[in-house]
Structure formats: structure tokens, C-alpha cells
């Protein structure tokens, strides 16, 4: 059993506490927040709440810290936790610049601790089936992929909130939703070498915008497109086009809510397969995989190369938005490919 503290009791921090309540692999045993405003929630779940980082970092009974904090704080917090000798699970994005992602990975490697990352969508059954189809060659040569992760769960966030800040959450919904799609692109299709991105503020007064759209070119020669909208009803899907078949997934609910996903495969010979995948608790799956990697040395699916590479893509997207031009993504050096 890995005993973890969680930093940040906002929407997602509370969701993680609820999901891990009966896990036999990772238990959240303490919480850190900037104030005691969430003391009642913490008490309801039997978790002591503190505003003092030293209380957690000096506690030998705590093995790991889960970060659900504003994005601009991640690098300093990952480094601080790693230096205290505790494993780190950081909600996405790991950082806002490639250099900061490299610092976090290096700090965890130097301390000999595991660095987990909150891209739980990799554990969705339909996404795992798409990965199998891509890697097995069943789709033929991959030509293009399109992905969308849009919803209005954050539409009412005030413009003064950090989630609406162009500093903490640049490029509209990129750090909230789009970063999951770019992570999936790296896992399925390999390194991205160029992006061209646009944002738009259509209906809200959020400083970071309502919409982000990104075109990408992969090192393989394939192309991709991802989109995230912060002010529209739920729409989640991915389509991968190959020379032998295309596959499309459509989620009926947000990943935090039980609901099925439909998967359609259209073959070149005219055959069409339609399958339904039931919901699974991917937040729990990711945290428990993180715990197993710590305790048993089991492989953790996120490589250091991917952790850094995804932030390199994010940084390039932000630069492309600012310049209104395509931006190259520098390759991540091979020595960083091994997991922390």
C-alpha cells in the first residue's frame, strides 16, 4: 500500500479522493491546501488537512505526494517533493515549458523516485483497442488522426480563476483537455515535429480563449489534428485513418462519469465493426499503476521521453498561437527515454 498526500482540494483533487477511497494499492492519507477552507470535506473523508508543506514532506509515513495544483507551480513542487525523497504524481500538464519538464524529470531521476502523470485517458478500453489496432498494423499505414476533447464543465470559471489565466492555462482548453490528446498522439503515433495552432475567444471573456485547434506533423510523415472547446456540450472522440481501415471512438460521457464508448472500424473491403466498451475508472487505474511501479518495479506506461515531449508540443503550440505560424518541435534526446 502506497500512502499518499494530495496537494490541492479543488474539483479534481476531491474527485481523486473519492475514486481512491477503497483502493488496496494507494491510499490518500493527508491533504495540503493553501487554506483550511476544505477542512469539512477532508474531515468527511477522514483525511487530516494542513497548510504546511513541511508537515507532509517530513512525515516518514507518507510515501508519495499527488499534485492537483495550478500549473505554474508544478515544477517547483515536483522538485521539492522529489528532494524530500517522496514519489510524485503530477496532474497534467507536468509543466508549461520543455525546460521545466526536463527539470522535473531530472529531479525525480536524481532522487530515485517515481514521477507519475495524470493522463488517465490512456487507460480507457477504447483507447487501448485503438493502440492495439495501430501497433498491430490492422489499420495499414497510418495517414492521419483527428481528436476532440470538448465540454462546458469549466465554462462558468471566472476570468480571475487560474484555469482561465493565459499564464497558468495558455491556449484556451489546451492544458485542460488538449494536453490529453497530444499525449495520446505521442503514444500512438510517435514524436510530433511541427505544429500550427490557433485560438479564438467567441463567447466568454476568458483571457485565454474558448477554442484551440492544432494541426500536427509526426516524424513518421503522418498528420494529425486536435481540438478543444471550453464552452460547448460534451464531445469526445478520436478517428485514426489508415490505408486498410479507419477506426473511430466516441465517448458518451466525460471520463469522470460512468458511461460507455462506441468504437467503429471501417475496413477497406466494406466490412464495418461496431463495439461498445463499458466505462472503467481510469483515474484509479493510473494511480494504481503508479503505485505498482513504485512497489514492484512494474513498467509505468509513460516514458520520460513522452513526459518531456508532450510539454515540448504544448510549448510549441503556445508559440504558434502567439506567432500565427507553424513551429517546429525539437526532438527529445534519447537518454531521457527511460522512466524515472
N, C-alpha and C positions, 0 to 999 in steps of 0.2 A: 504494500500500500504506500503510494506516494502521498505525503501530506503537503498541501499547497496553501499558500496565502494568495488572495486575489486583491489586486490594486485597482480601484475604480468600481463603484457600485451604481453605474448608470444602467441604461436599458440592457446592454449586452452582458455586463458583469452580473446582474441579477439573473439573467437567463442562464448563464453558465452555472451559477449556484443551484438553481432549480434542477438543471439537467444532470448535475453530478451528485445529487443528494444521496442516492443509494448505490453509487459506484463502489465496486470492491477493488478497484485498481488505483483510483486517485480520489482523495477526499479533500475538499476545501475546508480548512480548519481555522482560518483567520482572514480578516479583511482590513484593507488600508484605504482610507479616503481622505480628502482634504478637509473634511469637517465631519461632525457626528450626526449630520442630517439624516443619514441612512441607518442610524442606530436601531430603530424599531425593526426594519427589515432584517438586519443582521441578527438581532435577538430572536426574531421569529424562526430563523433557521439555525439557531444555536451556534452562531459564529461570533466570536469576540471582534469588535471593531476598534481600530486605533487610527490615530492621525500621525503616528510616529514611525517612520521607516526603520529606525534603529531597533525598535521593539521586535520587528519581524526579522530583520537581517541578522540579528544576534541570537535568535531563538534556534537552538540545535534541534528542536523537534519539527522544524519546518524544512522540507527538502527542496521546495520549488516555489516560485512566485509567478502568478499569471497576471499579465499587464493588460488591463482594459482602460487605458488612459489616453488622453489626447495625443495625437500622432507625433507632434513635435517634441514630446517628452520621451519617446521610446528609446532613443539611442543612449541618452544619459542613464535612464533607468535600467536598460538591459546591462549596460556596463557596470553599474553599481551592484546589481544583483549577482552578476557573474563573479565579480571580485569578492563578494561575500561567500562564494563557494556554493551558491544555490543554482539549481537549474532554472531556466527561464522559458516561459511560454508567452509569446508576444502576440497580441491581436494584430491583425493586418491594419495598415501596412507596417512592415518591420521598420521602415524609415522613410524619409521623404527625399533623400539623395542617395546615390550609389555609394558615395564616400562614407556616409553614416552607416549604411547597411554593412559595408566592409568592416567598419569599426566594431559593430555589434557581433558579427561572426568571429572576428579575430579575438575579441574579449572572451567569448564563450570557449573558443578553442584553447586559448591560453590558460583559462581556469579549469579546463577539463569538464565542463558542464554541457548539458544538452540544451540546444536552442530550438524550441518548438514555435510554430507559426500558425495563426488562426485561419487557414484556408480550408475549412471543413468541407467545402463543396467537392473536393477530390474524393470524398468517401461516399458520395451519392451513388446508389446502384446503377442508375442510368449512365452516369459519367464513367463509372468503371467499365461498363459494357462498351461505351464509345472508345475508351482507351484500348480495350481488347481488340475491337474491330480495326482500329488504326494500326496497332502494333502487329497484328496477325497478317496484315496485308489484305484482309477481306474486302476493303474498300478500293483496292488498287492503289495507284499513285495518288497521293493527296494533292489536290489542286487549290482548295480554298476552304476557309471556315468562317462562319458567322455566328456571333454570340451576343445575347442581350440579357441584361440583368437590370430590370427597371421596376420601381414601385413608388408608392407615395407615403411610406411609413415615416419618412423624415420630412415630409412636406411642410409640417407645421413648426419645424425648428426655427426659433427666432434668428434673425440675421446676426445677432450678437453672440450666438452659440458657437463653440469651437467647430462644430460639424458644418457650419456654414462659412467658416473662415477660409479665405484663399491661402492662408499660411498653413493651417492645420489640415485643411481638406481642399487642396487645389484641384482645379479642373473638374468642377461640378461633382458628379457622382463617382469619380474615378477611385477615390480612396475608400468610399463606402461600398461600392458594388463592382465597379470596373476592374479593380485590382484582383478580384477573384477570377475574372475572365482571362486576364493576362497571365495569371498563374496557370490556369488550365491550358492556355495556348503553349506555354513553355513545356508543360508536362507532356502534352500530346504531340506537339509538332517541332519542338526544339527551339533553339535560340532565335530571337527576333533581331533583325539587323537594321530595320528602319521603320519609323512611324510618321504618320501625318495626322494630326488631331485638330479638332475644332470643338469649341464650347459655345453655348448660347444661353442667355437668360430670357426666357419667354414670358413667364407669368409671375414669378416670385421676385422678391428684392434681395435674394441671397447674393452676397458679394462674389461667391464662387460659381454662380450659374446654375441652370436647371438640367442641361443636357451636355453630355460629352460623347463624341463619335470619333473613332480611331481606325485608320487603315494601317495595316502592318504588313511587312515583308519578312519572311523567315529565311534563315540561312539556306534552307533546302530549296528555295525558289518558290515555295507555296506562298499564297497571300491570305490575309485574314482581315476581319472587320469586327469590332466590338462596339457596343453602345450601352449607355446607362442614362436613365432619366429619373429624376428625383420627384417628379410631380405628375405621375401617371399611374393608373391602376396596374396591379402586378402583371408583369410579363417576363418570364424567364425561359430562355431556350437556347439551344445550340444546334447548328447544322454543319456537317462536315461533308464536303463534296470530293469524291474520288472518281477515278476512271471506270471502276467496276460497279460502284454503288454510292448512294448518299445516305446519311443517317441523320435523323433529327430527333432531339429530345425537347419536350415541353413540360415544365413543372406546373402543377395546378395550384401550388401554394408556395409561400415563402419558406426557405429552409428551416425557420424556427417553428413551423406549424405542420403537424401531420397532414399529409396529402400525397396523392400518387403522382407519378411522372409517366408520360406516354413516350414511347420510343418507336419511331418508324424507320424502316430500312427499305429503300427503293433500289432494286437490283437492275443491272443493265438489261437482263433478259425479260424484264417486265414483272417479275415477282415482287410483291410488297409484303413485308412482315410488320405487324404492329404488336408491340408488347407493352404491358403495364407493369411498372415497378412500384412497389409499396414504399412508403416513407421509412427512413431509418434515421436515428438520432446521430447525425453526423458530428455535432459538437462533442458529444460524448465519445464517439468513435475516434476522433482526432486526439482528444485529451488522453484517452486510454492508450492509444498507440504511443503517444509521448511518454506516458508512464512506463509502458513495457520496454521502450527503448532505453530508459534510464535503468530499470531494474534488471533486465535480462540481456541488454545489448542487441535486442531485435532491431532490424533495419527500420529507420524512420523515413517515410516516403519523400520528404523534402530534402534535397541536397543543398549544401551551402551555395553551390553554383546557381541553383534556382532561386534561393532566397535573395541573393545579391542581384541576379539577373532580372528578377521581377521589379525590383526597385530601380534598376537601370532603365527599364522600359518606362516606368512611371515618370522618372525624371525627364526622359526624352519626350514623353507626351506633354508634360508641362512646358518644356522648352518649345515644342512645336506649336502649342496653343498661343504662347506669347509671341512667336515669330511669324505665325501663319505660313509655315514652310515645313517640308519634310526634315526630319532629324535622324541622323544615324545613331545606332545603339552599339557602343563599343563592346566587344566580346569580353566575357568574364574569364579571367585567367584559369587554366585547368587545375593548378594546385588547390583551388578553393572548391573543387567539385566534391570532396568527401564531406560527409555530415559531421557536425560538431559532436 
